[in-house]
Amino acid sequence: MTRSTSSESGQAAPIYITMVAGLLFLALAFFAVGQAGATRNEAQGAADAAALAAAQESRDLFRDGLLDGLLDPGFLDDVFNGDPIGTADGCEAASRFADQNGANVLPGECRQLTDGRWGFTVAVRTQEPMGPNILSETEDQHAEATATAVVVPRCSFEPAEDEEPSEDGEESEDPDNAEPVSPGTLDCGGGPGWDIDPDHLDLLPDMADLFSVRLAQD
């Protein structure tokens, strides 16, 4: 009886070792897949941050251009009711934010959109490879990802009503000496509108109050 038990134990040992080795291999494989997935997630996070930074930088740099056209109703109608026209380059900010998130912007892969939207598409590659693991083909690979961010107006422009002519049908003032008049009002989110005062253009709301920045589809 003892010999039989010993024989069965001897036969079971190799099977047990094989099963344990198989389970360890599967565990390592799942770990490797998870590690690769985490690296890809890091790449996507860096791409998202870079694209948002580029769009935000472009939005903030547009302030001077907006101030220059703030008394032009046609300009304001294009910006807030039509297609935003900000063209400032935000790719320097994209590179900074990608680096802060462990990635680099691929050469030539921070691009302004050309489909009528105001925004940027950015492609990045992680600075560190996926690292050594049992999946040798991924050991030296770097994860890449792409993201697009756009700038969208928060406000709409309501032009001022045309002034009524004087009772005698003539202009009340010499156009050459006329004081600048308000082109209209910016209505942002249903709250109190901002009446554009030619004498206080410096009171323009923050660009973040006028335009939002968000991720979008490529």
C-alpha positions as protocol buffer text, in pm:
chain_id: "A"
residue {
  index: 1
  type: MET
  ca { x: 0 y: 0 z: 0 }
}
residue {
  index: 2
  type: THR
  ca { x: 282 y: 237 z: 84 }
}
residue {
  index: 3
  type: ARG
  ca { x: 462 y: 162 z: -242 }
}
residue {
  index: 4
  type: SER
  ca { x: 143 y: 235 z: -442 }
}
residue {
  index: 5
  type: THR
  ca { x: 89 y: 565 z: -266 }
}
residue {
  index: 6
  type: SER
  ca { x: 450 y: 666 z: -324 }
}
residue {
  index: 7
  type: SER
  ca { x: 422 y: 570 z: -692 }
}
residue {
  index: 8
  type: GLU
  ca { x: 106 y: 776 z: -736 }
}
residue {
  index: 9
  type: SER
  ca { x: 268 y: 1074 z: -563 }
}
residue {
  index: 10
  type: GLY
  ca { x: 570 y: 1043 z: -787 }
}
residue {
  index: 11
  type: GLN
  ca { x: 349 y: 1043 z: -1096 }
}
residue {
  index: 12
  type: ALA
  ca { x: 145 y: 1342 z: -975 }
}
residue {
  index: 13
  type: ALA
  ca { x: 447 y: 1561 z: -901 }
}
residue {
  index: 14
  type: PRO
  ca { x: 538 y: 1632 z: -1265 }
}
residue {
  index: 15
  type: ILE
  ca { x: 173 y: 1709 z: -1344 }
}
residue {
  index: 16
  type: TYR
  ca { x: 152 y: 1947 z: -1049 }
}
residue {
  index: 17
  type: ILE
  ca { x: 475 y: 2121 z: -1150 }
}
residue {
  index: 18
  type: THR
  ca { x: 350 y: 2156 z: -1509 }
}
residue {
  index: 19
  type: MET
  ca { x: 19 y: 2306 z: -1390 }
}
residue {
  index: 20
  type: VAL
  ca { x: 195 y: 2555 z: -1162 }
}
residue {
  index: 21
  type: ALA
  ca { x: 434 y: 2653 z: -1441 }
}
residue {
  index: 22
  type: GLY
  ca { x: 138 y: 2702 z: -1677 }
}
residue {
  index: 23
  type: LEU
  ca { x: -44 y: 2920 z: -1426 }
}
residue {
  index: 24
  type: LEU
  ca { x: 268 y: 3128 z: -1369 }
}
residue {
  index: 25
  type: PHE
  ca { x: 310 y: 3173 z: -1744 }
}
residue {
  index: 26
  type: LEU
  ca { x: -52 y: 3286 z: -1778 }
}
residue {
  index: 27
  type: ALA
  ca { x: -10 y: 3527 z: -1488 }
}
residue {
  index: 28
  type: LEU
  ca { x: 301 y: 3676 z: -1647 }
}
residue {
  index: 29
  type: ALA
  ca { x: 125 y: 3698 z: -1982 }
}
residue {
  index: 30
  type: PHE
  ca { x: -168 y: 3885 z: -1827 }
}
residue {
  index: 31
  type: PHE
  ca { x: 78 y: 4113 z: -1650 }
}
residue {
  index: 32
  type: ALA
  ca { x: 258 y: 4186 z: -1977 }
}
residue {
  index: 33
  type: VAL
  ca { x: -69 y: 4262 z: -2154 }
}
residue {
  index: 34
  type: GLY
  ca { x: -171 y: 4487 z: -1866 }
}
residue {
  index: 35
  type: GLN
  ca { x: 165 y: 4664 z: -1873 }
}
residue {
  index: 36
  type: ALA
  ca { x: 130 y: 4729 z: -2246 }
}
residue {
  index: 37
  type: GLY
  ca { x: -225 y: 4853 z: -2195 }
}
residue {
  index: 38
  type: ALA
  ca { x: -112 y: 5088 z: -1920 }
}
residue {
  index: 39
  type: THR
  ca { x: 158 y: 5230 z: -2147 }
}
residue {
  index: 40
  type: ARG
  ca { x: -98 y: 5287 z: -2423 }
}
residue {
  index: 41
  type: ASN
  ca { x: -326 y: 5459 z: -2173 }
}
residue {
  index: 42
  type: GLU
  ca { x: -37 y: 5683 z: -2070 }
}
residue {
  index: 43
  type: ALA
  ca { x: 21 y: 5771 z: -2435 }
}
residue {
  index: 44
  type: GLN
  ca { x: -346 y: 5858 z: -2484 }
}
residue {
  index: 45
  type: GLY
  ca { x: -347 y: 6072 z: -2171 }
}
residue {
  index: 46
  type: ALA
  ca { x: -41 y: 6259 z: -2296 }
}
residue {
  index: 47
  type: ALA
  ca { x: -199 y: 6311 z: -2638 }
}
residue {
  index: 48
  type: ASP
  ca { x: -520 y: 6442 z: -2481 }
}
residue {
  index: 49
  type: ALA
  ca { x: -326 y: 6683 z: -2259 }
}
residue {
  index: 50
  type: ALA
  ca { x: -114 y: 6806 z: -2551 }
}
residue {
  index: 51
  type: ALA
  ca { x: -412 y: 6866 z: -2781 }
}
residue {
  index: 52
  type: LEU
  ca { x: -604 y: 7051 z: -2509 }
}
residue {
  index: 53
  type: ALA
  ca { x: -298 y: 7262 z: -2431 }
}
residue {
  index: 54
  type: ALA
  ca { x: -254 y: 7358 z: -2797 }
}
residue {
  index: 55
  type: ALA
  ca { x: -618 y: 7461 z: -2834 }
}
residue {
  index: 56
  type: GLN
  ca { x: -615 y: 7655 z: -2506 }
}
residue {
  index: 57
  type: GLU
  ca { x: -295 y: 7837 z: -2600 }
}
residue {
  index: 58
  type: SER
  ca { x: -443 y: 7932 z: -2937 }
}
residue {
  index: 59
  type: ARG
  ca { x: -760 y: 8055 z: -2767 }
}
residue {
  index: 60
  type: ASP
  ca { x: -570 y: 8269 z: -2517 }
}
residue {
  index: 61
  type: LEU
  ca { x: -345 y: 8419 z: -2785 }
}
residue {
  index: 62
  type: PHE
  ca { x: -654 y: 8519 z: -2984 }
}
residue {
  index: 63
  type: ARG
  ca { x: -746 y: 8784 z: -2724 }
}
residue {
  index: 64
  type: ASP
  ca { x: -551 y: 9064 z: -2896 }
}
residue {
  index: 65
  type: GLY
  ca { x: -710 y: 8983 z: -3231 }
}
residue {
  index: 66
  type: LEU
  ca { x: -1053 y: 8980 z: -3072 }
}
residue {
  index: 67
  type: LEU
  ca { x: -994 y: 9319 z: -2910 }
}
residue {
  index: 68
  type: ASP
  ca { x: -885 y: 9463 z: -3246 }
}
residue {
  index: 69
  type: GLY
  ca { x: -1216 y: 9363 z: -3406 }
}
residue {
  index: 70
  type: LEU
  ca { x: -1444 y: 9416 z: -3109 }
}
residue {
  index: 71
  type: LEU
  ca { x: -1626 y: 9713 z: -3266 }
}
residue {
  index: 72
  type: ASP
  ca { x: -1686 y: 9533 z: -3597 }
}
residue {
  index: 73
  type: PRO
  ca { x: -2030 y: 9364 z: -3598 }
}
residue {
  index: 74
  type: GLY
  ca { x: -1943 y: 9149 z: -3900 }
}
residue {
  index: 75
  type: PHE
  ca { x: -1626 y: 9023 z: -3734 }
}
residue {
  index: 76
  type: LEU
  ca { x: -1809 y: 8941 z: -3412 }
}
residue {
  index: 77
  type: ASP
  ca { x: -2084 y: 8763 z: -3604 }
}
residue {
  index: 78
  type: ASP
  ca { x: -1824 y: 8544 z: -3775 }
}
residue {
  index: 79
  type: VAL
  ca { x: -1647 y: 8463 z: -3449 }
}
residue {
  index: 80
  type: PHE
  ca { x: -1944 y: 8390 z: -3225 }
}
residue {
  index: 81
  type: ASN
  ca { x: -2226 y: 8297 z: -3462 }
}
residue {
  index: 82
  type: GLY
  ca { x: -2034 y: 8140 z: -3749 }
}
residue {
  index: 83
  type: ASP
  ca { x: -1694 y: 7977 z: -3767 }
}
residue {
  index: 84
  type: PRO
  ca { x: -1435 y: 8091 z: -3511 }
}
residue {
  index: 85
  type: ILE
  ca { x: -1131 y: 8229 z: -3687 }
}
residue {
  index: 86
  type: GLY
  ca { x: -854 y: 8204 z: -3428 }
}
residue {
  index: 87
  type: THR
  ca { x: -530 y: 8104 z: -3597 }
}
residue {
  index: 88
  type: ALA
  ca { x: -267 y: 8143 z: -3324 }
}
residue {
  index: 89
  type: ASP
  ca { x: -28 y: 7847 z: -3303 }
}
residue {
  index: 90
  type: GLY
  ca { x: -45 y: 7645 z: -2980 }
}
residue {
  index: 91
  type: CYS
  ca { x: 202 y: 7369 z: -3066 }
}
residue {
  index: 92
  type: GLU
  ca { x: 469 y: 7495 z: -2826 }
}
residue {
  index: 93
  type: ALA
  ca { x: 228 y: 7438 z: -2539 }
}
residue {
  index: 94
  type: ALA
  ca { x: 145 y: 7095 z: -2682 }
}
residue {
  index: 95
  type: SER
  ca { x: 511 y: 6993 z: -2665 }
}
residue {
  index: 96
  type: ARG
  ca { x: 543 y: 7111 z: -2304 }
}
residue {
  index: 97
  type: PHE
  ca { x: 239 y: 6922 z: -2184 }
}
residue {
  index: 98
  type: ALA
  ca { x: 333 y: 6606 z: -2372 }
}
residue {
  index: 99
  type: ASP
  ca { x: 675 y: 6612 z: -2205 }
}
residue {
  index: 100
  type: GLN
  ca { x: 518 y: 6661 z: -1862 }
}
residue {
  index: 101
  type: ASN
  ca { x: 318 y: 6344 z: -1928 }
}
residue {
  index: 102
  type: GLY
  ca { x: 614 y: 6132 z: -2035 }
}
residue {
  index: 103
  type: ALA
  ca { x: 575 y: 6163 z: -2412 }
}
residue {
  index: 104
  type: ASN
  ca { x: 705 y: 6356 z: -2711 }
}
residue {
  index: 105
  type: VAL
  ca { x: 506 y: 6511 z: -2993 }
}
residue {
  index: 106
  type: LEU
  ca { x: 595 y: 6327 z: -3313 }
}
residue {
  index: 107
  type: PRO
  ca { x: 776 y: 6546 z: -3569 }
}
residue {
  index: 108
  type: GLY
  ca { x: 525 y: 6750 z: -3768 }
}
residue {
  index: 109
  type: GLU
  ca { x: 233 y: 6590 z: -3585 }
}
residue {
  index: 110
  type: CYS
  ca { x: 89 y: 6896 z: -3413 }
}
residue {
  index: 111
  type: ARG
  ca { x: -140 y: 7036 z: -3679 }
}
residue {
  index: 112
  type: GLN
  ca { x: -410 y: 7300 z: -3693 }
}
residue {
  index: 113
  type: LEU
  ca { x: -741 y: 7165 z: -3820 }
}
residue {
  index: 114
  type: THR
  ca { x: -834 y: 7248 z: -4177 }
}
residue {
  index: 115
  type: ASP
  ca { x: -1193 y: 7125 z: -4176 }
}
residue {
  index: 116
  type: GLY
  ca { x: -1354 y: 7451 z: -4062 }
}
residue {
  index: 117
  type: ARG
  ca { x: -1308 y: 7384 z: -3691 }
}
residue {
  index: 118
  type: TRP
  ca { x: -1076 y: 7585 z: -3468 }
}
residue {
  index: 119
  type: GLY
  ca { x: -844 y: 7334 z: -3304 }
}
residue {
  index: 120
  type: PHE
  ca { x: -545 y: 7102 z: -3322 }
}
residue {
  index: 121
  type: THR
  ca { x: -466 y: 6736 z: -3376 }
}
residue {
  index: 122
  type: VAL
  ca { x: -157 y: 6607 z: -3191 }
}
residue {
  index: 123
  type: ALA
  ca { x: 19 y: 6270 z: -3214 }
}
residue {
  index: 124
  type: VAL
  ca { x: 264 y: 6162 z: -2943 }
}
residue {
  index: 125
  type: ARG
  ca { x: 498 y: 5874 z: -2858 }
}
residue {
  index: 126
  type: THR
  ca { x: 589 y: 5767 z: -2506 }
}
residue {
  index: 127
  type: GLN
  ca { x: 944 y: 5846 z: -2399 }
}
residue {
  index: 128
  type: GLU
  ca { x: 988 y: 5506 z: -2233 }
}
residue {
  index: 129
  type: PRO
  ca { x: 929 y: 5171 z: -2407 }
}
residue {
  index: 130
  type: MET
  ca { x: 689 y: 4915 z: -2270 }
}
residue {
  index: 131
  type: GLY
  ca { x: 979 y: 4743 z: -2093 }
}
residue {
  index: 132
  type: PRO
  ca { x: 1107 y: 4384 z: -2068 }
}
residue {
  index: 133
  type: ASN
  ca { x: 846 y: 4112 z: -2039 }
}
residue {
  index: 134
  type: ILE
  ca { x: 771 y: 3768 z: -2174 }
}
residue {
  index: 135
  type: LEU
  ca { x: 621 y: 3923 z: -2487 }
}
residue {
  index: 136
  type: SER
  ca { x: 961 y: 4001 z: -2638 }
}
residue {
  index: 137
  type: GLU
  ca { x: 811 y: 4169 z: -2946 }
}
residue {
  index: 138
  type: THR
  ca { x: 677 y: 4455 z: -2733 }
}
residue {
  index: 139
  type: GLU
  ca { x: 985 y: 4506 z: -2515 }
}
residue {
  index: 140
  type: ASP
  ca { x: 1136 y: 4791 z: -2716 }
}
residue {
  index: 141
  type: GLN
  ca { x: 814 y: 4934 z: -2857 }
}
residue {
  index: 142
  type: HIS
  ca { x: 686 y: 5280 z: -2765 }
}
residue {
  index: 143
  type: ALA
  ca { x: 315 y: 5349 z: -2746 }
}
residue {
  index: 144
  type: GLU
  ca { x: 166 y: 5614 z: -2975 }
}
residue {
  index: 145
  type: ALA
  ca { x: -164 y: 5798 z: -2957 }
}
residue {
  index: 146
  type: THR
  ca { x: -348 y: 6084 z: -3127 }
}
residue {
  index: 147
  type: ALA
  ca { x: -599 y: 6337 z: -2994 }
}
residue {
  index: 148
  type: THR
  ca { x: -792 y: 6635 z: -3128 }
}
residue {
  index: 149
  type: ALA
  ca { x: -914 y: 6935 z: -2929 }
}
residue {
  index: 150
  type: VAL
  ca { x: -1132 y: 7223 z: -3051 }
}
residue {
  index: 151
  type: VAL
  ca { x: -1223 y: 7573 z: -2937 }
}
residue {
  index: 152
  type: VAL
  ca { x: -1597 y: 7642 z: -2925 }
}
residue {
  index: 153
  type: PRO
  ca { x: -1774 y: 7974 z: -2849 }
}
residue {
  index: 154
  type: ARG
  ca { x: -1968 y: 7989 z: -2525 }
}
residue {
  index: 155
  type: CYS
  ca { x: -2144 y: 8306 z: -2635 }
}
residue {
  index: 156
  type: SER
  ca { x: -2358 y: 8437 z: -2919 }
}
residue {
  index: 157
  type: PHE
  ca { x: -2344 y: 8787 z: -3063 }
}
residue {
  index: 158
  type: GLU
  ca { x: -2656 y: 9004 z: -3076 }
}
residue {
  index: 159
  type: PRO
  ca { x: -2599 y: 9309 z: -3297 }
}
residue {
  index: 160
  type: ALA
  ca { x: -2727 y: 9647 z: -3179 }
}
residue {
  index: 161
  type: GLU
  ca { x: -3036 y: 9789 z: -3346 }
}
residue {
  index: 162
  type: ASP
  ca { x: -2974 y: 10055 z: -3605 }
}
residue {
  index: 163
  type: GLU
  ca { x: -3023 y: 10408 z: -3477 }
}
residue {
  index: 164
  type: GLU
  ca { x: -3340 y: 10585 z: -3587 }
}
residue {
  index: 165
  type: PRO
  ca { x: -3288 y: 10888 z: -3813 }
}
residue {
  index: 166
  type: SER
  ca { x: -3365 y: 11234 z: -3672 }
}
residue {
  index: 167
  type: GLU
  ca { x: -3712 y: 11386 z: -3721 }
}
residue {
  index: 168
  type: ASP
  ca { x: -3600 y: 11599 z: -4014 }
}
residue {
  index: 169
  type: GLY
  ca { x: -3458 y: 11292 z: -4184 }
}
residue {
  index: 170
  type: GLU
  ca { x: -3101 y: 11408 z: -4162 }
}
residue {
  index: 171
  type: GLU
  ca { x: -2810 y: 11265 z: -3974 }
}
residue {
  index: 172
  type: SER
  ca { x: -2793 y: 11407 z: -3622 }
}
residue {
  index: 173
  type: GLU
  ca { x: -2414 y: 11408 z: -3612 }
}
residue {
  index: 174
  type: ASP
  ca { x: -2122 y: 11451 z: -3846 }
}
residue {
  index: 175
  type: PRO
  ca { x: -2007 y: 11094 z: -3923 }
}
residue {
  index: 176
  type: ASP
  ca { x: -1645 y: 11204 z: -3913 }
}
residue {
  index: 177
  type: ASN
  ca { x: -1685 y: 11331 z: -3558 }
}
residue {
  index: 178
  type: ALA
  ca { x: -1929 y: 11067 z: -3435 }
}
residue {
  index: 179
  type: GLU
  ca { x: -1838 y: 10881 z: -3119 }
}
residue {
  index: 180
  type: PRO
  ca { x: -1791 y: 10502 z: -3148 }
}
residue {
  index: 181
  type: VAL
  ca { x: -2108 y: 10313 z: -3069 }
}
residue {
  index: 182
  type: SER
  ca { x: -2159 y: 9968 z: -2925 }
}
residue {
  index: 183
  type: PRO
  ca { x: -2184 y: 9701 z: -3196 }
}
residue {
  index: 184
  type: GLY
  ca { x: -2408 y: 9489 z: -2975 }
}
residue {
  index: 185
  type: THR
  ca { x: -2411 y: 9238 z: -2692 }
}
residue {
  index: 186
  type: LEU
  ca { x: -2245 y: 8905 z: -2615 }
}
residue {
  index: 187
  type: ASP
  ca { x: -2493 y: 8662 z: -2462 }
}
residue {
  index: 188
  type: CYS
  ca { x: -2311 y: 8385 z: -2275 }
}
residue {
  index: 189
  type: GLY
  ca { x: -2505 y: 8088 z: -2144 }
}
residue {
  index: 190
  type: GLY
  ca { x: -2830 y: 8264 z: -2072 }
}
residue {
  index: 191
  type: GLY
  ca { x: -2677 y: 8485 z: -1802 }
}
residue {
  index: 192
  type: PRO
  ca { x: -2651 y: 8862 z: -1811 }
}
residue {
  index: 193
  type: GLY
  ca { x: -2521 y: 8973 z: -2148 }
}
residue {
  index: 194
  type: TRP
  ca { x: -2208 y: 9181 z: -2188 }
}
residue {
  index: 195
  type: ASP
  ca { x: -2286 y: 9508 z: -2363 }
}
residue {
  index: 196
  type: ILE
  ca { x: -1978 y: 9599 z: -2561 }
}
residue {
  index: 197
  type: ASP
  ca { x: -1883 y: 9946 z: -2442 }
}
residue {
  index: 198
  type: PRO
  ca { x: -1642 y: 10124 z: -2682 }
}
residue {
  index: 199
  type: ASP
  ca { x: -1502 y: 10322 z: -2388 }
}
residue {
  index: 200
  type: HIS
  ca { x: -1428 y: 10012 z: -2180 }
}
residue {
  index: 201
  type: LEU
  ca { x: -1308 y: 9742 z: -2415 }
}
residue {
  index: 202
  type: ASP
  ca { x: -1054 y: 9645 z: -2149 }
}
residue {
  index: 203
  type: LEU
  ca { x: -1343 y: 9492 z: -1956 }
}
residue {
  index: 204
  type: LEU
  ca { x: -1366 y: 9209 z: -2209 }
}
residue {
  index: 205
  type: PRO
  ca { x: -1442 y: 8885 z: -2017 }
}
residue {
  index: 206
  type: ASP
  ca { x: -1171 y: 8620 z: -1984 }
}
residue {
  index: 207
  type: MET
  ca { x: -1120 y: 8408 z: -2294 }
}
residue {
  index: 208
  type: ALA
  ca { x: -1217 y: 8102 z: -2089 }
}
residue {
  index: 209
  type: ASP
  ca { x: -1556 y: 8268 z: -2031 }
}
residue {
  index: 210
  type: LEU
  ca { x: -1600 y: 8335 z: -2403 }
}
residue {
  index: 211
  type: PHE
  ca { x: -1468 y: 8008 z: -2548 }
}
residue {
  index: 212
  type: SER
  ca { x: -1454 y: 7651 z: -2419 }
}
residue {
  index: 213
  type: VAL
  ca { x: -1187 y: 7395 z: -2510 }
}
residue {
  index: 214
  type: ARG
  ca { x: -1280 y: 7028 z: -2538 }
}
residue {
  index: 215
  type: LEU
  ca { x: -1166 y: 6702 z: -2691 }
}
residue {
  index: 216
  type: ALA
  ca { x: -1328 y: 6603 z: -3019 }
}
residue {
  index: 217
  type: GLN
  ca { x: -1320 y: 6331 z: -3281 }
}
residue {
  index: 218
  type: ASP
  ca { x: -1033 y: 6344 z: -3528 }
}
